[in-house]
Amino acid sequence: MKIRYILGLLAVMPLGAFAQKDSLKQETIDIISKYQPKLRDAAKLNLTASLPALDTARPRLGYQVPALNLYFMYQPVPIKPLALGRDTSALYLQNNFVKLGYGNYSTPLIQAGFGSGRADKYNFGLFFNYISSKGDIENQDYSNINVLASGTYFSPLFEINGSLGYNRNQVHYYGYDHSQYEFEKSDVKQAYNEVIAKVGLKNRPQNDWAFQYNPQAEFVIFGDSYKRMENTFVLKAPIRKQIFEDIWLKAEGLADLSTFKEDNNDQINNNVAAIHPAVEITKPGFMLHAGANPTWSNGKFYLLPDIVNESHLIRKKLILSSGWISYIDKNNFRNLANENPFINTYPSGILNTRVEEKYTGIKGTLGNHFTYNTKFGAITWHNLPLFVNDSTDGKKFDIRNEEELKAFQLHAEVGYIQEEKFQARVSVDWYNWTDQQTELKPWHVLPFKASLFAQYSFGKKFHLNANLYTLSGSYYVLPNGDFGKVKPAQDLNAGAVYNISKNFNLWLNANNILSYKYQRWYGYQSYGFNILGGIMVKF
């Protein structure tokens, strides 16, 4: 305020006042504060960069396409098929072949097959096989003959098939101590003759929802050199009906009737009858087969479970498989002789075997080439026939009944396939016996077996294959009560085929390359290294 007042006085004073400088009184001006102008702080904007929120809404795009109507001034000419040319592919189908070969151990081989080829109404075929060998051990000879004729007739509604076959398997009882016994060939000769006639009918439904049935009848006459004869009649009548898209009802009736007769002895009947109803559900990644099998074995009734489930944990790559099943293994004379051709006689008190399995495992595929299948289960055999050497010279086998045998089973299988060029497969089965009631050991039952198979093709001309079998030793018992175990075995086989032309090829098979002379049945040593080769003609 004082500053403004002084300035005001200066403004009104006349200029002459400056001329009288000496007459003015000097005054002192006091400055109260020093003026320092300052600018106000500028306001700053704080910006934080961030991405916009993700828009998850699916846009709906609407299109309006105008309809185009094309009008032609001409009418199209209808297509009329011309006459089809003659199908010449049938001329190149090779339905017939003749295979000839020879090998060491005086082993001739003759095989022949003849077929009618493709036809709309019917087809038929004939097959013949003959092979024989003479081993190094006295009477270690065998021969095998197979003849089969089969055919199928196709009608618009049914498929009728039938076959008639004859099999002859001749062996010799050479499993005795050759230093103590000597037999003529006629005394140890055993020849099994078999005639099999089959007929079946299968309907050809027009859609999946119709009933599907396939009854089959089989009649077998089986006999040996000792005038033992067995007649068997088997009738199977399966039927299937789809009730929903993924649910089927299934049922099967079974009648398996056998009569055995030896000389003037009483006739032995062995009959099995069963009904197998079940419901089967099949969905993507899931399968369930649930049923119960009422079964009669020689008048005794059993209600057997039949439950199998497969669940895909990873589609087609990891499948959990489990089941609880039970079934009857019929121990008639024919089945026992096919298992062990050196049996002595057929006992009158023979019982059929009831098998019960409870298992679980995984299977599936690995990549595009590998497949695998594993199973772990508990198995129980009721009335299992065991084979023991007889008490005279040991060359034949008597049958003993094991009331109950229990074991844990482990099965593993891995396969590899690369189109048609290479394939391989390894399989292992191991049984751990846990409980046995009647006998001391499971005589001649294999606790371990494994196999390895491989096949390789060099183009279309040359093909190689090989098999390796490994068998563990099984227990045997002597007439004096002593028992032992036969040695394990490895059996390596290999084969080769070379196609000379379309109609000719050369083949070669080598068996037991390791020349391991093992005994599947105690006293019966196998052949050593055996090689067999020849030619095949196809036309």
Helices and strands as residue ranges (DSSP letters): H 2-12, H 16-19, G 89-92, E 97-103, E 107-115, E 122-134, E 141-154, E 158-172, G 185-187, E 189-203, E 212-213, E 216-223, E 228-244, E 247-262, E 268-275, E 278-283, E 286-297, E 300-314, E 318-329, H 333-339, E 353-366, E 370-389, E 397-418, E 422-436, E 448-458, E 462-471, E 475-477, E 483-485, E 489-499, E 504-511, E 519-521, E 524-525, E 530-538
